[in-house]
Amino acid sequence: MFEAISSDQIAGSGPVCQQVEAEISRMTGSRYVFLTTSCTHALELAALSLNLKADDEVILPSFTFTSTANAFLLRDARLIFADINPATFNLDPEDVRKRITPRTKAIVLVHYAGMPCEMDAFRDIARTHGIALVEDAAQAVDARYKGRHLGTIGDIGCFSFHSTKNITCGEGGAFLTNDAKIAERADVMREKGTNRHAFLRGEIDRYSWIDSGSSYVLSDLLAALLRSQLANRATIKSLRKRIWHRYLDALRPLRDRHSLTLPSIPTGADPNYHLFPFLVSGHQRRNEVLDCLHQDGIGATFHYVPLHSAPCMVKRGGTVDNLPVTTMVSERLIRLPLFPGLRDGDVERVIASVVRALGR
């Protein structure tokens, strides 16, 4: 941080940003890494880089944060919501296959809770139909699928370094790709449509406005915070993993008695333990359990309200598709507190409160 503050360059694309981009490249194996001001902006950059046109179709989950959808809605793409797998809460590849049309240009995968999507199936779908694969890996930094980092398996990957994420600098993100043409276009668009980054690398003697774009570059000050977090990523993941498994071990004996659906790790998956979500038997039951937890001072909560039925989509004339698994999960899911600073005594207090709530 002192290096960044004392530098003559504290704006975006400075020396610290370049060092952190190189570190993420080494960590993930991605050829091209561009730090951005948020994962939202990384997703917007993805939509720009794919050169989407009005009414091009993009398939995505409804069970996600608004940024996943907004990035493509801003390009006037038509959002096609697909259902999710009840075991992982990630996109169901078979449901996605049914929704592909000649206008489909991209599939946007969300690795919910840091748990990998079925990447082999989706790569096969993308190759068969000649469409792009974008990984919204906002929750999946330092998670892997069959040894490969999430965010590096599709055509484009997007990371989040928001304060709620495993690795954070308060606000920040990253755009990753192994495709040289996509990287060249993204490099220009994130620098306000100029070839300024090539100028900073000494490749040209002046920079010019050559395409459309916006300002997506991260400040060197925030990059300095991010660098220290990345250095501690193994410890952060280890602490989160320990808490995640403690919750799982405590709730497993209660699964059948209370009709719980607990998280599991698919074969080939190495998650980052971002969240601990589980399902109870129904919507009313979810609310009752949350009320009990809140009375005990436990910061448990539900998660996304499905986007396909949100006012924004209704207002735009979008159809309220029948996504039964998405609806079921959104009505029954509970998330327990999970962060590296959670002490053993706090974890046991959360568990005791959950046990009491389920028994009422």
C-alpha positions in Angstrom: 0.0 0.0 0.0 2.8 2.4 0.9 4.4 1.7 -2.5 1.1 2.7 -4.3 0.5 5.8 -2.2 4.1 7.1 -2.7 4.0 6.4 -6.4 3.5 9.1 -9.0 1.0 6.7 -10.6 -2.0 5.9 -8.3 -4.7 5.8 -11.1 -5.6 2.7 -13.1 -3.3 0.5 -15.1 -0.3 1.6 -12.9 2.6 -0.6 -11.9 0.8 -2.2 -9.0 -2.2 -3.1 -11.2 0.2 -4.7 -13.7 1.9 -6.7 -10.9 -1.5 -8.0 -9.6 -2.7 -8.8 -13.1 0.5 -10.8 -13.6 0.0 -12.6 -10.3 -3.6 -13.5 -11.2 -2.4 -14.8 -14.6 0.2 -17.0 -12.8 -2.3 -18.2 -10.3 -5.1 -19.1 -12.8 -3.1 -19.8 -15.9 -5.2 -17.2 -17.9 -3.2 -15.6 -20.7 -4.9 -12.2 -20.3 -6.0 -10.6 -17.1 -7.5 -7.0 -16.8 -8.3 -5.6 -13.4 -11.7 -3.7 -13.4 -13.5 -1.6 -10.9 -16.0 -4.4 -10.2 -17.2 -7.7 -11.5 -20.2 -5.8 -12.8 -17.9 -3.9 -15.0 -16.0 -7.1 -16.0 -19.3 -8.5 -17.1 -20.2 -5.4 -19.1 -16.8 -5.6 -20.7 -17.6 -9.2 -21.6 -20.8 -8.1 -23.3 -18.9 -5.4 -25.2 -16.1 -7.7 -26.2 -18.5 -10.2 -27.7 -20.0 -7.4 -29.8 -23.6 -8.4 -29.0 -26.3 -6.8 -31.1 -29.9 -5.9 -30.3 -32.0 -9.0 -29.9 -29.1 -11.4 -29.8 -30.0 -14.1 -27.2 -28.1 -14.8 -24.0 -28.9 -17.7 -21.8 -28.3 -17.3 -18.1 -29.7 -18.4 -14.7 -32.5 -16.4 -13.1 -31.1 -17.4 -9.7 -28.3 -14.8 -9.7 -27.5 -11.2 -8.8 -28.8 -8.4 -11.1 -25.3 -7.7 -12.5 -25.3 -11.0 -14.4 -28.3 -9.8 -16.4 -27.7 -6.1 -16.5 -24.4 -6.4 -18.4 -26.2 -8.0 -21.3 -29.4 -6.1 -21.0 -27.4 -2.9 -21.5 -26.4 -4.2 -25.0 -30.1 -4.8 -25.8 -29.6 -8.5 -25.8 -32.6 -10.8 -25.2 -32.3 -12.6 -21.8 -33.3 -16.2 -21.9 -33.5 -17.6 -18.4 -32.8 -21.3 -17.8 -33.5 -23.5 -14.8 -30.9 -24.7 -12.3 -29.7 -28.0 -10.9 -31.3 -28.7 -7.5 -28.1 -30.1 -6.1 -25.7 -27.3 -7.0 -28.0 -24.3 -7.7 -26.0 -23.8 -11.0 -27.4 -23.9 -14.5 -28.8 -27.2 -15.7 -27.1 -28.1 -19.0 -30.1 -30.1 -20.2 -32.5 -27.2 -19.7 -30.0 -24.9 -21.4 -29.9 -27.2 -24.5 -33.7 -26.8 -24.9 -33.5 -23.0 -25.0 -30.8 -22.6 -27.7 -32.0 -21.0 -31.0 -30.2 -19.7 -34.0 -30.1 -16.3 -32.2 -28.2 -17.6 -29.2 -24.9 -15.9 -28.9 -23.7 -16.7 -25.4 -24.3 -18.7 -22.3 -23.5 -17.0 -19.0 -22.6 -19.5 -16.2 -22.8 -18.5 -12.5 -20.7 -20.6 -10.2 -23.0 -20.2 -7.2 -21.4 -20.2 -3.8 -18.0 -21.0 -5.4 -19.3 -24.4 -6.6 -18.3 -25.2 -10.2 -20.9 -25.6 -13.0 -20.7 -28.7 -15.1 -18.0 -27.3 -17.3 -17.5 -30.3 -19.6 -21.2 -30.3 -20.5 -21.3 -26.6 -21.2 -18.1 -26.6 -23.2 -19.6 -29.3 -25.4 -22.8 -27.3 -25.8 -20.8 -24.2 -26.7 -18.7 -26.0 -29.3 -21.6 -27.8 -30.9 -23.6 -24.6 -31.4 -20.7 -22.1 -32.0 -21.7 -19.8 -29.1 -19.6 -18.1 -26.5 -19.2 -19.2 -22.9 -18.9 -16.6 -20.2 -18.2 -17.5 -16.6 -19.6 -15.2 -14.0 -17.1 -16.4 -11.3 -17.9 -13.5 -9.0 -18.2 -16.0 -6.1 -15.6 -18.4 -7.4 -12.1 -16.9 -7.1 -9.6 -19.7 -6.3 -12.1 -22.5 -7.0 -11.4 -25.2 -9.6 -13.0 -27.7 -11.9 -10.9 -30.8 -12.6 -7.8 -28.8 -11.7 -8.6 -25.8 -13.8 -9.4 -22.4 -12.2 -13.0 -21.3 -12.7 -13.0 -18.2 -14.9 -10.4 -19.7 -17.3 -12.4 -22.5 -18.9 -14.9 -20.5 -20.9 -14.2 -17.8 -23.5 -14.3 -15.1 -20.8 -14.2 -15.2 -17.0 -15.2 -12.5 -14.5 -14.1 -12.2 -10.9 -15.3 -10.1 -8.0 -13.2 -8.6 -5.3 -16.1 -6.9 -3.5 -16.1 -6.7 0.3 -18.4 -9.7 0.5 -16.1 -12.0 -1.4 -13.3 -14.3 -0.3 -10.6 -12.1 -1.8 -11.4 -8.4 -1.6 -10.1 -4.9 -2.0 -13.4 -3.3 -1.1 -14.6 -2.9 -4.7 -12.9 -4.5 -7.7 -13.0 -7.2 -10.3 -11.1 -8.9 -13.1 -11.7 -9.9 -16.7 -9.9 -13.0 -17.9 -9.6 -14.6 -21.3 -7.2 -16.9 -23.2 -8.5 -15.5 -26.6 -6.1 -13.0 -28.1 -8.8 -11.3 -30.2 -11.2 -10.9 -27.3 -8.3 -9.6 -25.1 -7.3 -7.0 -27.8 -10.9 -5.7 -28.0 -11.4 -5.7 -24.2 -8.1 -3.9 -23.7 -9.3 -1.0 -25.8 -12.8 -0.8 -24.5 -11.8 -0.7 -20.8 -9.6 2.3 -21.6 -12.4 4.5 -22.8 -12.1 3.1 -26.3 -8.5 4.1 -26.7 -5.2 2.2 -27.2 -3.8 3.8 -24.0 -2.7 0.5 -22.5 -0.6 -0.2 -25.6 1.0 3.2 -25.1 1.7 2.5 -21.5 3.4 -0.7 -22.5 5.6 1.3 -24.9 4.2 -0.3 -28.0 3.1 3.0 -29.6 4.3 6.6 -29.3 0.8 8.1 -28.6 -2.6 6.8 -28.0 -5.9 7.5 -29.8 -9.6 7.0 -29.7 -10.2 3.9 -31.8 -13.4 2.3 -30.6 -16.3 2.6 -28.2 -15.6 1.9 -24.6 -15.8 3.1 -21.0 -13.6 3.5 -17.9 -13.2 0.1 -16.3 -9.6 0.3 -14.9 -8.9 -0.3 -11.2 -7.0 2.2 -9.1 -3.4 1.2 -8.1 -4.4 1.9 -4.5 -7.1 -0.8 -4.5 -4.8 -3.1 -6.4 -2.3 -2.8 -3.5 -5.0 -4.0 -1.1 -5.8 -6.8 -3.5 -2.2 -7.9 -3.7 -2.0 -8.5 0.0 -5.3 -10.5 0.0 -4.0 -12.7 -2.9 -0.9 -13.4 -0.9 -3.1 -14.9 1.9 -5.6 -16.7 -0.3 -4.5 -20.2 0.9 -5.1 -19.3 4.5 -8.4 -17.6 3.7 -9.6 -20.7 1.8 -8.5 -23.1 4.6 -10.4 -21.2 7.3 -13.5 -21.0 5.2 -13.3 -24.7 4.4 -13.0 -25.6 8.0 -16.2 -23.7 8.9 -18.1 -25.0 5.9 -17.4 -28.6 6.8 -18.2 -28.0 10.5 -21.7 -26.8 9.5 -22.1 -29.8 7.2 -21.0 -32.3 9.9 -23.4 -30.7 12.4 -26.4 -30.6 10.0 -26.0 -34.0 8.4 -27.6 -36.0 11.3 -30.6 -33.7 11.1 -31.1 -34.0 7.3 -33.7 -36.8 7.2 -35.7 -35.7 10.3 -36.1 -32.1 9.0 -36.1 -32.8 5.3 -33.0 -30.7 4.7 -31.1 -30.5 1.4 -27.4 -30.0 2.3 -24.6 -28.9 -0.1 -22.3 -31.5 -1.6 -19.2 -31.3 -3.6 -19.5 -32.9 -7.1 -16.7 -35.2 -8.4 -13.9 -33.1 -9.9 -15.0 -29.9 -8.0 -12.7 -27.9 -5.7 -14.9 -25.1 -4.4 -13.7 -22.0 -2.5 -16.3 -22.3 0.3 -17.7 -18.9 -0.4 -21.2 -19.7 1.1 -22.9 -22.4 3.1 -26.4 -22.7 1.6 -29.0 -25.3 2.5 -32.7 -25.9 1.9 -35.5 -26.5 4.4 -38.8 -28.2 3.6 -40.8 -25.2 2.4 -41.2 -21.4 2.1 -43.0 -20.9 5.4 -40.6 -23.2 7.2 -37.7 -21.1 5.8 -39.2 -18.0 7.2 -39.8 -19.6 10.6 -36.3 -20.9 10.9 -34.8 -17.5 9.9 -37.0 -15.7 12.4 -35.7 -18.0 15.2 -32.1 -17.5 14.1 -32.6 -13.7 14.0 -34.0 -13.8 17.5 -30.8 -15.4 18.6 -28.8 -12.7 16.9 -27.6 -15.0 14.1 -27.1 -13.2 10.7 -28.5 -15.9 8.5 -30.5 -14.9 5.5 -32.1 -16.1 2.2 -30.7 -15.4 -1.2 -31.8 -14.2 -4.6 -35.4 -13.4 -5.7 -35.5 -14.9 -9.2 -34.8 -12.4 -11.9 -37.2 -13.8 -14.5 -40.2 -12.6 -12.4 -38.7 -9.3 -11.2 -40.4 -6.0 -12.0 -37.6 -5.0 -14.4 -38.4 -8.0 -16.7 -42.1 -7.6 -16.3 -41.9 -3.9 -17.2 -39.9 -4.8 -20.3 -42.5 -7.2 -21.4 -40.4 -10.3 -20.6 -42.2 -13.6 -20.1 -42.4 -15.1 -16.7 -41.0 -18.5 -17.6 -41.8 -21.6 -15.6 -38.6 -22.3 -13.8 -39.7 -24.7 -11.0 -36.3 -25.5 -9.5 -35.3 -21.9 -9.4 -38.6 -21.0 -7.7 -38.3 -23.8 -5.2 -34.7 -23.0 -4.3 -35.4 -19.3 -3.9 -38.2 -20.0 -1.5 -36.4 -22.6 0.7 -32.7 -21.6 0.8 -30.9 -20.4 4.0 -27.4 -19.1 4.2 -25.4 -19.3 7.4 -22.7 -16.8 8.4 -19.3 -17.8 6.9 -16.2 -15.7 7.0 -12.5 -16.3 8.0 -12.8 -14.3 11.2 -15.7 -16.4 12.6 -14.3 -18.0 15.8 -15.0 -21.6 16.8 -17.3 -20.4 19.6 -19.3 -18.4 17.2 -19.6 -21.3 14.8 -20.9 -23.5 17.6 -23.4 -20.8 18.6 -24.7 -20.7 15.0 -25.1 -24.5 15.0 -26.9 -24.5 18.3 -29.3 -21.9 17.1 -30.0 -23.8 13.9 -30.7 -27.0 15.9 -33.1 -25.1 18.2 -34.8 -23.4 15.3 -35.3 -26.7 13.4 -36.7 -28.3 16.5 -39.4 -25.7 17.2 
